[in-house]
Amino acid sequence: MTYKISILTPVHISSGNKNACFLYHPDKNDHFNCYRIEDLLQFIPPQKLLELQPDNASNNGKKDIIKLFNNYVNYNQLKPQYFLFYKFKSFSKDVTEQVKSLNKPYIPGSSIKGAIMNAIIFNLLNDNKEKIKEFLINFNRNLSKNFEKELLSYLFGKDFEEIFKLFSSCICCEDIFFETMILCDSDRLNMKKSNHKKSQEFSKFECIDNLQEKETKLFMIDQTRQKVFLNKYSNKEIIKKLRIFFNKRNIIIACRNYFRTIIKDDKKYFIEDQFDYFKKSDFEGRGQIIEFLNSISFDNKDICYLRVGNSTNYFYKSISIFIKNNFNEFYDNNFSLFAPIRLGKKNSPKADTMPKTRIIFKYDSECYLPGFIKVEPYEEN
């Protein structure tokens, strides 16, 4: 089966690299071209490089480097590696690089797979609420070393981690390549009344441009691995629950169920409790984000949504949201088990505000929650 993948908001999957701002230079076509550092350096007199003091106390080191490149490099004589669309002037922030192959941006199959596996775990938990309740009643916090691992072992057996790893290997996800990139600004929103107008600016991000579509198989079931998996663990009770996900339709349903829950939490964060004191504020883009969240519909049962990449909130990568929604008293009383950082520090999250912050991307005059994609059956015209 073929699916249509639609990029709803800019997607950033980090390559692990940060590029210096002076590698990017605007041209006349509303592009920022990205160049190789070795190509730029051929224009710089060696003596000028020796005179640089990038770590000087006045903090002008980076400005001096930018000025040097602007004065000496003839960009018209160079061939860029790739280009990105942009809607702002020159900048001095470093750029977090989007993963690419042959300079084409893509969403790795591993990112898609990670989102699917989280959805499947969530659905397994949803089918075992009574047993989870038993676990939480008998849970001894003082003896616990890894809450999530211990919970899954209690529900599905001590070898669940090994079983699920082999199960996961049976589902193969494709890398999905796209054509265009944009350069996004970013802000981390801190939900604290005293400083919400001082949202911290981070590095810029290379992103897969939203509003792009791609036809892809998205994922497939490896029949050979599936056979090995089913034969190896045929006597395990958990197999009955996992084998249903060798059906693509059931994977889509699992993703729908999971994402519906996550969206509710995002809506609560931006629309309800967290922004009560923002009613009269000038938070840029809040209305745009709310409009986007409200536009996501679950009416069509053949469509699901995923959120992938960097700068997604903590709940997209954990089972904490399940405990929070279904066993809130335990979640509140044992919040340190679920917090992504050590508690007790200034501005550390609380049970009712976790994740305390959200990262938003900005492009032109639009604000986005990054990483949203839509998955639907592809129908040829």
Contacts in CASP RR format, 6 or more apart in sequence:
PFRMAT RR
TARGET T0000
AUTHOR 0000-0000-0000
METHOD contacts of the structure
MODEL  1
MTYKISILTPVHISSGNKNACFLYHPDKNDHFNCYRIEDLLQFIPPQKLL
ELQPDNASNNGKKDIIKLFNNYVNYNQLKPQYFLFYKFKSFSKDVTEQVK
SLNKPYIPGSSIKGAIMNAIIFNLLNDNKEKIKEFLINFNRNLSKNFEKE
LLSYLFGKDFEEIFKLFSSCICCEDIFFETMILCDSDRLNMKKSNHKKSQ
EFSKFECIDNLQEKETKLFMIDQTRQKVFLNKYSNKEIIKKLRIFFNKRN
IIIACRNYFRTIIKDDKKYFIEDQFDYFKKSDFEGRGQIIEFLNSISFDN
KDICYLRVGNSTNYFYKSISIFIKNNFNEFYDNNFSLFAPIRLGKKNSPK
ADTMPKTRIIFKYDSECYLPGFIKVEPYEEN
1 217 0 8 1.000
1 248 0 8 1.000
1 377 0 8 1.000
2 215 0 8 1.000
2 216 0 8 1.000
2 217 0 8 1.000
2 377 0 8 1.000
2 378 0 8 1.000
3 215 0 8 1.000
3 216 0 8 1.000
3 217 0 8 1.000
3 218 0 8 1.000
3 375 0 8 1.000
3 376 0 8 1.000
3 377 0 8 1.000
3 378 0 8 1.000
4 213 0 8 1.000
4 214 0 8 1.000
4 215 0 8 1.000
4 375 0 8 1.000
4 376 0 8 1.000
4 377 0 8 1.000
4 378 0 8 1.000
5 176 0 8 1.000
5 213 0 8 1.000
5 214 0 8 1.000
5 215 0 8 1.000
5 216 0 8 1.000
5 218 0 8 1.000
5 373 0 8 1.000
5 374 0 8 1.000
5 375 0 8 1.000
6 211 0 8 1.000
6 212 0 8 1.000
6 213 0 8 1.000
6 373 0 8 1.000
6 374 0 8 1.000
6 376 0 8 1.000
7 178 0 8 1.000
7 208 0 8 1.000
7 209 0 8 1.000
7 210 0 8 1.000
7 211 0 8 1.000
7 212 0 8 1.000
7 213 0 8 1.000
7 371 0 8 1.000
7 372 0 8 1.000
7 373 0 8 1.000
8 210 0 8 1.000
8 292 0 8 1.000
8 305 0 8 1.000
8 371 0 8 1.000
8 372 0 8 1.000
8 373 0 8 1.000
8 374 0 8 1.000
9 210 0 8 1.000
9 292 0 8 1.000
9 361 0 8 1.000
9 368 0 8 1.000
9 369 0 8 1.000
9 370 0 8 1.000
9 371 0 8 1.000
9 372 0 8 1.000
10 182 0 8 1.000
10 184 0 8 1.000
10 205 0 8 1.000
10 207 0 8 1.000
10 208 0 8 1.000
10 209 0 8 1.000
10 210 0 8 1.000
10 361 0 8 1.000
10 363 0 8 1.000
10 368 0 8 1.000
10 370 0 8 1.000
10 371 0 8 1.000
11 107 0 8 1.000
11 207 0 8 1.000
11 208 0 8 1.000
11 210 0 8 1.000
11 308 0 8 1.000
11 309 0 8 1.000
11 370 0 8 1.000
11 371 0 8 1.000
11 372 0 8 1.000
11 373 0 8 1.000
12 96 0 8 1.000
12 98 0 8 1.000
12 184 0 8 1.000
12 205 0 8 1.000
12 206 0 8 1.000
12 207 0 8 1.000
12 208 0 8 1.000
12 309 0 8 1.000
12 310 0 8 1.000
12 311 0 8 1.000
12 361 0 8 1.000
12 370 0 8 1.000
12 371 0 8 1.000
13 98 0 8 1.000
13 99 0 8 1.000
13 106 0 8 1.000
13 107 0 8 1.000
13 108 0 8 1.000
13 111 0 8 1.000
13 208 0 8 1.000
13 308 0 8 1.000
13 309 0 8 1.000
13 310 0 8 1.000
14 96 0 8 1.000
14 97 0 8 1.000
14 98 0 8 1.000
14 99 0 8 1.000
14 309 0 8 1.000
14 310 0 8 1.000
15 97 0 8 1.000
15 98 0 8 1.000
15 99 0 8 1.000
15 100 0 8 1.000
16 96 0 8 1.000
16 97 0 8 1.000
16 99 0 8 1.000
17 96 0 8 1.000
17 97 0 8 1.000
18 94 0 8 1.000
18 95 0 8 1.000
18 96 0 8 1.000
18 97 0 8 1.000
18 203 0 8 1.000
19 34 0 8 1.000
19 94 0 8 1.000
19 95 0 8 1.000
19 96 0 8 1.000
19 97 0 8 1.000
20 37 0 8 1.000
20 65 0 8 1.000
20 94 0 8 1.000
20 95 0 8 1.000
21 62 0 8 1.000
21 66 0 8 1.000
21 91 0 8 1.000
21 92 0 8 1.000
21 93 0 8 1.000
21 94 0 8 1.000
21 95 0 8 1.000
22 40 0 8 1.000
22 65 0 8 1.000
22 66 0 8 1.000
22 69 0 8 1.000
23 34 0 8 1.000
23 35 0 8 1.000
23 36 0 8 1.000
23 37 0 8 1.000
23 40 0 8 1.000
23 95 0 8 1.000
24 32 0 8 1.000
24 33 0 8 1.000
24 34 0 8 1.000
24 35 0 8 1.000
24 84 0 8 1.000
24 91 0 8 1.000
24 95 0 8 1.000
24 183 0 8 1.000
25 32 0 8 1.000
25 33 0 8 1.000
25 35 0 8 1.000
25 73 0 8 1.000
25 75 0 8 1.000
26 32 0 8 1.000
26 33 0 8 1.000
26 86 0 8 1.000
26 89 0 8 1.000
26 90 0 8 1.000
27 33 0 8 1.000
27 75 0 8 1.000
27 83 0 8 1.000
30 85 0 8 1.000
30 86 0 8 1.000
30 87 0 8 1.000
31 83 0 8 1.000
31 84 0 8 1.000
31 85 0 8 1.000
31 86 0 8 1.000
32 83 0 8 1.000
32 84 0 8 1.000
32 85 0 8 1.000
32 86 0 8 1.000
32 183 0 8 1.000
33 75 0 8 1.000
33 80 0 8 1.000
33 81 0 8 1.000
33 82 0 8 1.000
33 83 0 8 1.000
34 80 0 8 1.000
34 81 0 8 1.000
34 82 0 8 1.000
34 83 0 8 1.000
34 84 0 8 1.000
35 75 0 8 1.000
35 78 0 8 1.000
35 80 0 8 1.000
35 81 0 8 1.000
36 81 0 8 1.000
39 78 0 8 1.000
39 79 0 8 1.000
40 69 0 8 1.000
40 73 0 8 1.000
40 78 0 8 1.000
41 49 0 8 1.000
43 72 0 8 1.000
43 73 0 8 1.000
43 74 0 8 1.000
44 68 0 8 1.000
44 69 0 8 1.000
44 72 0 8 1.000
44 73 0 8 1.000
45 72 0 8 1.000
48 68 0 8 1.000
48 72 0 8 1.000
49 68 0 8 1.000
52 61 0 8 1.000
52 64 0 8 1.000
52 65 0 8 1.000
52 68 0 8 1.000
53 61 0 8 1.000
53 64 0 8 1.000
54 61 0 8 1.000
54 62 0 8 1.000
54 64 0 8 1.000
54 65 0 8 1.000
55 61 0 8 1.000
62 92 0 8 1.000
63 92 0 8 1.000
66 92 0 8 1.000
81 103 0 8 1.000
82 100 0 8 1.000
82 103 0 8 1.000
82 181 0 8 1.000
83 181 0 8 1.000
84 181 0 8 1.000
84 182 0 8 1.000
84 183 0 8 1.000
84 206 0 8 1.000
85 180 0 8 1.000
85 181 0 8 1.000
85 182 0 8 1.000
85 183 0 8 1.000
85 209 0 8 1.000
86 182 0 8 1.000
86 183 0 8 1.000
87 363 0 8 1.000
87 364 0 8 1.000
87 365 0 8 1.000
88 185 0 8 1.000
91 204 0 8 1.000
93 201 0 8 1.000
93 202 0 8 1.000
93 203 0 8 1.000
93 204 0 8 1.000
94 203 0 8 1.000
94 204 0 8 1.000
95 183 0 8 1.000
95 203 0 8 1.000
95 204 0 8 1.000
95 205 0 8 1.000
95 206 0 8 1.000
96 203 0 8 1.000
96 204 0 8 1.000
96 205 0 8 1.000
96 206 0 8 1.000
96 310 0 8 1.000
97 206 0 8 1.000
98 105 0 8 1.000
98 181 0 8 1.000
98 205 0 8 1.000
98 206 0 8 1.000
98 207 0 8 1.000
98 208 0 8 1.000
99 105 0 8 1.000
99 106 0 8 1.000
99 108 0 8 1.000
100 106 0 8 1.000
101 175 0 8 1.000
101 177 0 8 1.000
104 177 0 8 1.000
104 178 0 8 1.000
104 179 0 8 1.000
105 177 0 8 1.000
105 178 0 8 1.000
105 181 0 8 1.000
105 206 0 8 1.000
105 208 0 8 1.000
106 175 0 8 1.000
106 176 0 8 1.000
106 177 0 8 1.000
106 178 0 8 1.000
106 208 0 8 1.000
107 175 0 8 1.000
107 176 0 8 1.000
107 178 0 8 1.000
107 208 0 8 1.000
107 308 0 8 1.000
107 309 0 8 1.000
107 373 0 8 1.000
108 175 0 8 1.000
109 173 0 8 1.000
109 174 0 8 1.000
109 175 0 8 1.000
109 176 0 8 1.000
110 173 0 8 1.000
111 308 0 8 1.000
111 309 0 8 1.000
112 173 0 8 1.000
112 174 0 8 1.000
112 176 0 8 1.000
112 218 0 8 1.000
112 219 0 8 1.000
112 306 0 8 1.000
112 308 0 8 1.000
113 168 0 8 1.000
113 171 0 8 1.000
113 172 0 8 1.000
113 173 0 8 1.000
113 219 0 8 1.000
115 255 0 8 1.000
115 306 0 8 1.000
115 307 0 8 1.000
115 308 0 8 1.000
115 316 0 8 1.000
116 171 0 8 1.000
116 173 0 8 1.000
116 219 0 8 1.000
116 251 0 8 1.000
116 254 0 8 1.000
116 255 0 8 1.000
116 306 0 8 1.000
117 164 0 8 1.000
117 168 0 8 1.000
118 258 0 8 1.000
118 316 0 8 1.000
118 317 0 8 1.000
118 318 0 8 1.000
118 319 0 8 1.000
119 251 0 8 1.000
119 254 0 8 1.000
119 255 0 8 1.000
119 257 0 8 1.000
119 258 0 8 1.000
119 259 0 8 1.000
120 242 0 8 1.000
120 245 0 8 1.000
120 251 0 8 1.000
120 254 0 8 1.000
121 152 0 8 1.000
121 164 0 8 1.000
121 319 0 8 1.000
122 254 0 8 1.000
122 257 0 8 1.000
122 258 0 8 1.000
122 261 0 8 1.000
122 319 0 8 1.000
122 321 0 8 1.000
122 322 0 8 1.000
123 254 0 8 1.000
123 257 0 8 1.000
123 258 0 8 1.000
124 155 0 8 1.000
124 156 0 8 1.000
124 241 0 8 1.000
125 132 0 8 1.000
125 155 0 8 1.000
125 319 0 8 1.000
125 322 0 8 1.000
126 257 0 8 1.000
126 322 0 8 1.000
127 241 0 8 1.000
128 155 0 8 1.000
129 326 0 8 1.000
131 154 0 8 1.000
131 155 0 8 1.000
132 151 0 8 1.000
132 155 0 8 1.000
132 326 0 8 1.000
132 327 0 8 1.000
133 327 0 8 1.000
135 151 0 8 1.000
135 154 0 8 1.000
135 155 0 8 1.000
136 327 0 8 1.000
136 330 0 8 1.000
139 147 0 8 1.000
139 330 0 8 1.000
139 334 0 8 1.000
141 334 0 8 1.000
141 337 0 8 1.000
144 150 0 8 1.000
144 337 0 8 1.000
147 334 0 8 1.000
147 337 0 8 1.000
147 338 0 8 1.000
148 318 0 8 1.000
148 319 0 8 1.000
149 161 0 8 1.000
151 319 0 8 1.000
152 160 0 8 1.000
152 161 0 8 1.000
152 164 0 8 1.000
153 160 0 8 1.000
153 161 0 8 1.000
156 163 0 8 1.000
156 237 0 8 1.000
156 238 0 8 1.000
156 241 0 8 1.000
157 238 0 8 1.000
160 238 0 8 1.000
163 233 0 8 1.000
163 236 0 8 1.000
163 238 0 8 1.000
163 242 0 8 1.000
164 242 0 8 1.000
166 225 0 8 1.000
166 228 0 8 1.000
166 229 0 8 1.000
166 232 0 8 1.000
166 233 0 8 1.000
167 229 0 8 1.000
167 242 0 8 1.000
167 245 0 8 1.000
169 222 0 8 1.000
169 225 0 8 1.000
169 229 0 8 1.000
170 221 0 8 1.000
170 222 0 8 1.000
170 225 0 8 1.000
170 226 0 8 1.000
170 229 0 8 1.000
170 246 0 8 1.000
171 219 0 8 1.000
171 220 0 8 1.000
171 221 0 8 1.000
171 222 0 8 1.000
171 245 0 8 1.000
171 251 0 8 1.000
172 219 0 8 1.000
172 220 0 8 1.000
172 221 0 8 1.000
172 222 0 8 1.000
173 218 0 8 1.000
173 219 0 8 1.000
174 216 0 8 1.000
174 217 0 8 1.000
174 218 0 8 1.000
174 219 0 8 1.000
174 220 0 8 1.000
176 214 0 8 1.000
176 216 0 8 1.000
176 218 0 8 1.000
177 214 0 8 1.000
178 208 0 8 1.000
178 209 0 8 1.000
178 212 0 8 1.000
178 214 0 8 1.000
179 212 0 8 1.000
180 208 0 8 1.000
180 209 0 8 1.000
180 212 0 8 1.000
181 206 0 8 1.000
181 207 0 8 1.000
181 208 0 8 1.000
181 209 0 8 1.000
182 207 0 8 1.000
182 209 0 8 1.000
182 363 0 8 1.000
183 204 0 8 1.000
183 205 0 8 1.000
183 206 0 8 1.000
183 207 0 8 1.000
183 363 0 8 1.000
184 204 0 8 1.000
184 205 0 8 1.000
184 206 0 8 1.000
184 207 0 8 1.000
184 361 0 8 1.000
184 362 0 8 1.000
184 363 0 8 1.000
184 368 0 8 1.000
184 370 0 8 1.000
185 201 0 8 1.000
185 204 0 8 1.000
185 361 0 8 1.000
185 362 0 8 1.000
185 363 0 8 1.000
186 201 0 8 1.000
186 202 0 8 1.000
186 203 0 8 1.000
186 204 0 8 1.000
186 205 0 8 1.000
186 311 0 8 1.000
186 359 0 8 1.000
186 360 0 8 1.000
186 361 0 8 1.000
186 362 0 8 1.000
187 199 0 8 1.000
187 200 0 8 1.000
187 201 0 8 1.000
187 202 0 8 1.000
187 359 0 8 1.000
187 360 0 8 1.000
187 362 0 8 1.000
188 199 0 8 1.000
188 200 0 8 1.000
188 202 0 8 1.000
188 357 0 8 1.000
188 358 0 8 1.000
188 359 0 8 1.000
189 196 0 8 1.000
189 199 0 8 1.000
189 283 0 8 1.000
189 357 0 8 1.000
189 358 0 8 1.000
189 359 0 8 1.000
189 360 0 8 1.000
190 196 0 8 1.000
190 199 0 8 1.000
190 200 0 8 1.000
190 347 0 8 1.000
190 356 0 8 1.000
190 357 0 8 1.000
191 269 0 8 1.000
191 274 0 8 1.000
191 275 0 8 1.000
191 353 0 8 1.000
191 356 0 8 1.000
191 357 0 8 1.000
192 347 0 8 1.000
193 277 0 8 1.000
196 277 0 8 1.000
196 278 0 8 1.000
196 281 0 8 1.000
196 283 0 8 1.000
197 281 0 8 1.000
197 282 0 8 1.000
202 359 0 8 1.000
205 310 0 8 1.000
205 311 0 8 1.000
205 361 0 8 1.000
205 370 0 8 1.000
207 361 0 8 1.000
207 363 0 8 1.000
207 370 0 8 1.000
210 368 0 8 1.000
215 378 0 8 1.000
218 375 0 8 1.000
219 248 0 8 1.000
219 251 0 8 1.000
221 246 0 8 1.000
221 248 0 8 1.000
226 246 0 8 1.000
230 239 0 8 1.000
230 243 0 8 1.000
233 239 0 8 1.000
244 250 0 8 1.000
245 251 0 8 1.000
245 254 0 8 1.000
252 302 0 8 1.000
252 304 0 8 1.000
252 375 0 8 1.000
253 301 0 8 1.000
253 304 0 8 1.000
255 304 0 8 1.000
255 305 0 8 1.000
255 306 0 8 1.000
255 375 0 8 1.000
256 298 0 8 1.000
256 301 0 8 1.000
256 303 0 8 1.000
256 304 0 8 1.000
256 305 0 8 1.000
259 304 0 8 1.000
259 305 0 8 1.000
259 306 0 8 1.000
259 307 0 8 1.000
260 298 0 8 1.000
261 321 0 8 1.000
261 322 0 8 1.000
261 325 0 8 1.000
262 307 0 8 1.000
262 315 0 8 1.000
262 316 0 8 1.000
262 321 0 8 1.000
263 293 0 8 1.000
263 296 0 8 1.000
263 305 0 8 1.000
265 315 0 8 1.000
265 321 0 8 1.000
266 293 0 8 1.000
266 313 0 8 1.000
266 369 0 8 1.000
267 290 0 8 1.000
267 293 0 8 1.000
267 294 0 8 1.000
268 274 0 8 1.000
269 275 0 8 1.000
269 358 0 8 1.000
270 286 0 8 1.000
270 289 0 8 1.000
270 290 0 8 1.000
270 293 0 8 1.000
270 358 0 8 1.000
271 290 0 8 1.000
271 293 0 8 1.000
273 352 0 8 1.000
274 353 0 8 1.000
275 283 0 8 1.000
275 286 0 8 1.000
278 286 0 8 1.000
284 362 0 8 1.000
284 367 0 8 1.000
285 360 0 8 1.000
285 366 0 8 1.000
285 367 0 8 1.000
286 367 0 8 1.000
288 366 0 8 1.000
288 367 0 8 1.000
288 368 0 8 1.000
289 360 0 8 1.000
289 367 0 8 1.000
289 368 0 8 1.000
289 369 0 8 1.000
292 368 0 8 1.000
292 369 0 8 1.000
292 372 0 8 1.000
293 369 0 8 1.000
296 305 0 8 1.000
297 303 0 8 1.000
300 376 0 8 1.000
302 376 0 8 1.000
302 377 0 8 1.000
303 374 0 8 1.000
303 375 0 8 1.000
303 376 0 8 1.000
304 374 0 8 1.000
304 375 0 8 1.000
304 376 0 8 1.000
305 372 0 8 1.000
305 373 0 8 1.000
305 374 0 8 1.000
305 375 0 8 1.000
306 372 0 8 1.000
306 373 0 8 1.000
306 375 0 8 1.000
307 316 0 8 1.000
307 371 0 8 1.000
307 372 0 8 1.000
307 373 0 8 1.000
308 371 0 8 1.000
308 373 0 8 1.000
309 370 0 8 1.000
309 371 0 8 1.000
310 370 0 8 1.000
311 359 0 8 1.000
311 361 0 8 1.000
311 370 0 8 1.000
311 371 0 8 1.000
312 370 0 8 1.000
312 371 0 8 1.000
313 355 0 8 1.000
313 358 0 8 1.000
314 320 0 8 1.000
314 340 0 8 1.000
314 354 0 8 1.000
314 355 0 8 1.000
315 321 0 8 1.000
315 355 0 8 1.000
318 338 0 8 1.000
318 340 0 8 1.000
320 331 0 8 1.000
320 338 0 8 1.000
323 330 0 8 1.000
323 331 0 8 1.000
323 338 0 8 1.000
324 331 0 8 1.000
324 338 0 8 1.000
324 351 0 8 1.000
331 338 0 8 1.000
331 351 0 8 1.000
332 351 0 8 1.000
332 352 0 8 1.000
335 343 0 8 1.000
335 350 0 8 1.000
335 351 0 8 1.000
335 354 0 8 1.000
336 343 0 8 1.000
338 354 0 8 1.000
339 348 0 8 1.000
339 349 0 8 1.000
339 354 0 8 1.000
340 349 0 8 1.000
340 354 0 8 1.000
340 355 0 8 1.000
341 348 0 8 1.000
341 349 0 8 1.000
342 348 0 8 1.000
343 349 0 8 1.000
347 356 0 8 1.000
348 356 0 8 1.000
349 355 0 8 1.000
349 356 0 8 1.000
350 356 0 8 1.000
358 369 0 8 1.000
359 370 0 8 1.000
360 367 0 8 1.000
360 368 0 8 1.000
360 369 0 8 1.000
360 370 0 8 1.000
361 367 0 8 1.000
361 368 0 8 1.000
361 369 0 8 1.000
361 370 0 8 1.000
362 368 0 8 1.000
END
